[in-house]
Amino acid sequence: MKRVILISILFSMAAVMRGQDINFSQFYELSLLRNPALGGFFKGDIRATTAYRSQWGSVTVPFQTSALAVETKFAVSDRSDDYASFGIQLTNDIAGDSRLGKTQFLPAITYHKVINASRNEYLSAGFLGGFVQQRFDPTRLSFDDQFVNGAYSPTNPTQAVFNNTNVTYFDISAGVAYSTIFAQDTRFYAGLGYFHANRPKVAFSPDNDIRLNPKVVLNAGVSTPLSDYDRLVIYSDIFTQGGNLQGQGGLLLNHTFLEYEDEQNLGIGAGAFIRWNDAFIPVVRFEYYKLNIGLSYDVNISQLKTASQYRGGFEVVLSFKSYLNIMSSSQQKVRCPVEF
């Protein structure tokens, strides 16, 4: 009976996840995974962000996901407020008994064209493209013909044969975004991202023409001051892929204790997010000069909540940003439209 229940749970999880990409609860910290056009939306010359999450440990082998993003930006010329940014997005995902994994290496480039400098109004376009490897370990799986006289042994032979356990493909994504500042330092952006534009072939067997479904994402963010030291921030994403529609969003209230001219702050933030029909996510965030630390936990509210006892997954995000002591530093030459 326990085996039947576990199989049902895994099939339910597969139905929910089918056709959907890696997603973090603190999605707003990993801009390139939201929309390539959001690259460079920070104050500083360089930003490095790393994230780790572990989920579903309460019902099966934990799904573990990690990411690392490095971005840099610079002014296009001394006579223009346009600027460009370059980045590299790395992710690694491992799931289930078979250690089904996916590793992505995705360079990105984004150009930010000024529309109105007095309002820090920009139109941005970005491209993300690189190589992805998928793999699994069949030695970790069990098959029906390995049960002999009702007893299972991993040494029992099986007729299941896997000629290929990994596949590598090229993946291309793009996006656009609009951003501005208005009315008492209220900051706003909205974007549209289109992922897997080339519909890469992802089947382990070359005989199967299985394609990765394109994903369309709508992004938005608003940040407004409540006082000299408090700021309310709202983030939201809506995306569709493979016939699945999902939405996530929420708010953070940030309080700054100390603020310096070069945007190195000491502060704390707290808030809550929701992933529709999936998880309620409390978040805390600490800002210590150039370093930001975010902690969150997924409280499962999906159809698996009975089996999981509302336990979803833990996530931690570390982000570092700084100016560089170089002549082309963006500190003096780049107007940053949306630093939340």
C-alpha positions in Angstrom: 0.0 0.0 0.0 2.8 2.4 0.9 4.4 1.7 -2.5 1.1 2.5 -4.3 0.7 5.8 -2.3 4.2 6.8 -3.1 3.8 6.1 -6.8 0.6 8.1 -6.9 2.4 11.0 -5.2 5.2 10.9 -7.7 2.8 10.8 -10.7 0.9 13.8 -9.3 4.1 15.7 -8.9 5.1 14.9 -12.4 1.8 16.1 -13.7 2.2 19.4 -11.9 5.8 19.9 -13.0 5.5 18.7 -16.6 6.6 21.3 -19.1 7.8 23.8 -16.5 11.3 25.1 -15.9 13.4 25.5 -12.8 11.8 28.1 -10.5 13.0 29.7 -7.3 10.7 31.1 -4.6 12.9 34.2 -4.4 12.5 34.5 -8.1 13.1 38.3 -8.0 16.8 37.7 -7.0 17.6 35.8 -10.2 16.7 38.3 -12.9 18.1 36.4 -15.9 15.8 33.4 -15.2 12.8 35.7 -15.1 13.6 37.7 -18.2 16.9 38.3 -20.0 15.9 42.0 -20.4 16.1 42.4 -16.6 19.9 41.9 -16.6 21.8 44.8 -15.2 18.9 46.1 -13.0 21.0 46.9 -10.0 23.3 49.7 -8.7 26.9 48.8 -9.0 29.4 47.5 -11.7 29.1 43.8 -10.7 26.6 41.5 -9.0 27.0 37.9 -8.1 24.0 35.9 -6.9 23.9 32.3 -5.7 20.8 30.3 -4.6 20.1 26.8 -3.2 16.8 25.1 -2.5 15.8 21.7 -1.3 12.1 20.5 -1.6 9.8 17.5 -1.3 12.1 15.9 1.2 8.9 15.0 3.3 7.4 12.8 0.5 10.3 11.5 -1.6 14.0 11.9 -2.4 14.6 15.7 -2.1 14.7 17.8 -5.3 17.8 20.0 -5.0 18.4 23.1 -7.2 21.3 25.5 -7.2 22.1 28.5 -9.2 24.9 31.1 -9.7 24.6 34.3 -11.7 27.3 36.9 -12.3 26.5 40.2 -14.0 28.4 43.3 -14.9 27.4 46.5 -16.7 29.0 49.6 -18.2 28.1 52.9 -19.9 27.9 52.7 -23.7 29.5 56.2 -24.2 30.2 59.5 -22.4 27.6 61.2 -24.5 24.7 58.8 -23.8 22.8 57.5 -20.8 22.4 54.1 -22.6 24.2 51.2 -20.9 24.8 47.5 -21.5 25.2 44.5 -19.3 26.7 41.1 -19.6 26.0 38.0 -17.5 26.3 34.3 -17.1 23.6 32.2 -15.5 24.5 28.7 -14.2 22.0 26.3 -12.8 22.0 22.7 -11.6 19.0 20.6 -10.7 18.9 17.0 -9.3 15.6 15.2 -8.8 14.3 11.8 -7.6 15.7 8.3 -7.3 17.2 8.4 -10.8 19.2 11.6 -10.0 17.5 13.2 -13.0 19.6 16.3 -13.5 19.9 19.4 -15.6 22.8 21.7 -15.8 22.6 25.0 -17.7 25.4 27.4 -18.9 23.7 30.5 -20.3 25.6 33.7 -21.2 23.4 36.8 -21.5 23.6 40.3 -23.0 21.2 43.2 -22.3 21.0 46.7 -23.8 19.2 49.5 -22.0 18.1 52.4 -24.2 17.2 55.6 -22.5 13.8 57.1 -23.5 13.6 60.0 -21.0 16.7 60.7 -18.8 14.9 63.0 -16.4 12.5 60.2 -15.4 15.1 57.4 -15.7 12.8 55.9 -18.4 14.4 53.0 -20.2 13.5 50.3 -22.8 15.6 47.2 -22.4 16.2 44.2 -24.6 18.1 41.1 -23.6 19.2 37.7 -25.0 20.1 34.5 -23.2 21.6 31.5 -24.9 23.8 28.6 -24.1 24.2 24.9 -23.6 22.0 22.6 -21.4 22.8 19.0 -20.3 20.2 16.6 -19.0 21.1 13.2 -17.5 19.9 10.4 -15.2 21.3 7.3 -13.5 19.4 4.1 -14.4 21.4 2.1 -11.8 19.4 3.8 -9.1 16.0 2.6 -10.5 14.2 -0.6 -9.8 12.1 -2.5 -12.4 9.3 -5.1 -12.2 11.5 -8.0 -13.6 13.9 -7.5 -10.7 11.2 -8.8 -8.3 11.7 -12.6 -8.2 9.2 -14.7 -6.2 8.0 -11.5 -4.6 11.4 -10.4 -3.5 13.4 -7.5 -5.0 17.2 -7.4 -5.4 19.2 -4.8 -7.3 21.5 -7.7 -8.5 18.6 -9.4 -10.3 18.9 -8.8 -14.1 16.5 -6.6 -16.0 15.5 -6.3 -19.6 15.4 -2.6 -19.4 18.2 -1.1 -21.6 19.2 2.5 -21.8 21.5 3.3 -24.7 21.8 7.0 -23.8 21.5 8.5 -20.3 22.4 12.1 -21.2 21.6 14.7 -23.8 23.1 18.2 -24.6 21.3 20.9 -26.5 21.4 24.6 -27.3 18.8 26.9 -25.8 17.9 30.5 -26.8 15.7 33.0 -24.9 14.9 36.7 -25.2 13.0 39.5 -23.6 12.0 43.1 -23.4 11.3 45.4 -20.4 10.2 49.0 -19.7 11.3 50.8 -16.5 10.9 54.2 -15.0 10.9 56.3 -11.8 8.0 58.7 -10.9 6.1 60.4 -8.1 8.3 60.6 -5.0 10.8 57.9 -6.0 8.3 55.2 -6.9 10.1 52.7 -9.2 8.3 50.5 -11.7 9.1 48.0 -14.4 7.2 45.6 -16.6 8.7 43.0 -18.9 7.9 40.2 -21.3 10.2 37.2 -21.7 10.2 34.3 -24.3 12.2 31.3 -23.3 13.2 28.3 -25.4 12.6 30.1 -28.6 14.3 27.4 -30.7 12.3 24.6 -29.1 15.3 22.4 -28.5 15.1 18.6 -28.8 15.3 17.1 -25.2 14.7 13.4 -25.7 17.3 10.9 -24.5 16.7 8.7 -27.5 17.5 10.3 -30.9 14.5 8.4 -32.3 12.0 10.5 -30.2 11.3 14.0 -31.4 10.4 15.5 -28.0 10.8 19.3 -27.9 11.0 21.7 -24.9 7.9 23.8 -24.9 8.4 27.6 -25.2 7.7 29.6 -22.1 6.1 33.1 -22.0 6.6 35.2 -18.9 5.1 38.5 -17.8 7.1 40.4 -15.1 6.3 43.4 -13.0 7.7 45.2 -10.0 6.9 48.3 -8.0 8.9 49.9 -5.2 7.7 52.9 -3.3 9.0 54.6 -0.2 6.9 54.6 3.0 9.3 56.8 4.9 13.0 57.9 4.7 14.0 54.4 5.9 11.2 52.1 4.8 10.3 50.9 1.4 7.5 48.6 0.1 8.4 46.3 -2.8 6.0 44.2 -4.9 7.1 41.6 -7.4 4.9 39.4 -9.7 5.4 36.9 -12.5 2.8 35.1 -14.7 4.1 32.4 -17.0 2.7 29.8 -19.3 4.5 26.7 -20.7 3.2 23.5 -22.2 -0.4 24.3 -21.5 0.3 25.1 -17.8 -0.4 28.5 -16.4 1.2 29.7 -13.2 1.4 32.9 -11.2 3.6 34.0 -8.3 4.0 37.2 -6.5 4.1 39.0 -3.2 5.6 41.9 -1.2 8.6 42.8 0.9 8.8 45.6 3.5 12.4 46.7 3.8 13.8 48.9 6.6 17.2 50.6 6.3 19.1 51.3 9.5 22.2 52.9 7.9 22.6 54.2 4.3 25.8 55.3 2.6 26.4 57.3 -0.5 27.6 54.4 -2.5 24.4 52.4 -1.8 26.0 50.2 0.8 23.2 49.8 3.3 22.5 48.0 6.6 18.9 46.8 6.7 16.3 44.1 7.1 13.2 43.0 5.2 10.3 40.6 5.6 7.4 39.6 3.5 5.4 36.8 2.0 4.8 35.4 -1.5 2.4 32.9 -3.0 2.8 30.5 -5.9 -0.8 30.0 -7.0 -2.3 26.6 -5.9 1.2 25.5 -4.9 2.9 27.2 -1.9 2.7 30.1 0.6 6.2 31.5 1.1 7.3 33.6 4.1 10.6 35.5 3.4 13.2 37.3 5.5 16.0 39.4 3.9 19.1 40.9 5.5 21.2 43.6 3.9 24.7 43.9 5.2 26.6 46.6 3.2 27.5 44.8 -0.1 25.9 41.5 0.9 22.3 40.5 0.8 21.0 37.3 2.4 17.5 35.9 1.7 15.8 33.0 3.5 12.4 31.5 2.6 10.4 28.4 3.1 7.6 26.9 0.9 4.5 26.0 2.9 2.9 23.5 0.6 -0.8 24.2 -0.2 -1.1 22.1 -3.3 -3.0 18.8 -3.6 0.0 17.1 -2.0 -0.4 18.9 1.3 -1.9 15.9 3.0 1.1 13.7 2.1 3.6 16.4 2.6 2.0 17.7 5.8 2.3 21.2 4.3 6.1 20.9 4.1 7.6 22.1 0.9 11.2 23.3 0.8 13.8 25.6 2.2 15.7 28.2 0.1 18.6 30.5 0.7 19.9 33.2 -1.6 23.2 35.2 -1.3 23.8 38.3 -3.4 26.9 40.5 -3.6 27.2 43.8 -5.5 29.8 46.5 -5.7 31.3 49.2 -7.8 34.8 48.7 -9.3 37.6 51.2 -9.1 37.9 51.6 -12.9 37.5 54.6 -15.3 34.4 53.1 -16.9 32.6 52.5 -13.6 28.8 52.9 -13.8 28.8 54.9 -10.5 29.2 58.2 -12.4 28.1 57.3 -15.9 25.0 55.1 -15.7 21.6 56.0 -14.4 20.1 52.9 -12.9 16.3 53.0 -13.3 15.2 50.3 -10.9 17.2 49.5 -7.8 14.7 47.9 -5.5 
